Amino acid sequence: MYDELTEVDIRKMKEEIEYRTREVRPKIIEDLQTARAFGDLSENYEYKAAKQELRRCDSRLRYLKRMIATAKVISASGNPDKVDLFDRVEIWYEEDEESEVIELTTTLRQDAVKSCISKESPLGKAVMGHKVGDRVEVTAGDYTYHVVIRSIQKGEDDESLPISSF
């Protein structure tokens, strides 16, 4: 299995790996050594917290490296009439009689609060490749609803969108 990522996603992950390796991890190790010097490790909260932070940092590094190793590099197809990656799409929810503008992104840069929806989410999968005016069925688990694509504003890979953290 692979993750579909853009070149920008991969570059941002490499930058984070570099930052964590050169700056964050050495600082955590220094904090760990300082906390260890306080003595009795069984009751030393600073030591436990520093160890936990080191594990979290190492886990993030492993995650990023694995994502890069398994990535399939993708880009927008460039079709001007169909919904594609990084497009801003106005959709009409028939059931709620409401419209919303979403931006389709890679899974790594999704942020529902900012209406950046993963192209692999149920809504993202449903609207990808459709045109203005299409009525699309969205299935999320056992729930199914319909949306109408009202407009498509073509976009490009916005480097300002941060990659997700955990």
GIPE-V32011 format. One line per field, one symbol per residue. ss: DSSP state (H for helix, E for strand, - for the rest). phi: phi as a letter, one per 30 degrees, with the letter a starting at -180 (. if undefined). burial: # if it has 16 or more other ideal C-beta (glycine too) atoms within 10 Angstrom, else .. A space follows every 10 residues. Layout:
ss->???
phi->???
burial->???
This chain:
ss->--EEE-HHHH HHHHHHHHHH HHHHHHHHHH HHHHHH---- HHH-HHHHHH HHHHHHHHHH HHHHHHHHH- EEE------- -E-----EEE EEE----EEE EEEEE-HHH- EHHH-EEE-- -HHHHHH--- E---EEEEEE --EEEEEEEE EEE------- ------
phi->.bcdbcdded dddddddedd ddcddedddd ddddddddje ddbcdedddd dddddddddd ddeddddddc dcdbaddidd ccdbeidcbc bcdedchbca cbcdbdedcd addciccddc dedddddeic cejdcccccb iccbbcbcdc abcdbbeddd ddddcb
burial->..#.##.### .##..#...# ...##..#.. ##..#..... ...#..#..# #.##..#..# #..#..#... #......... .########. ##........ .######### .....####. ####.###.# .....#.#.. ....#.###. .#..#.#... #.#...
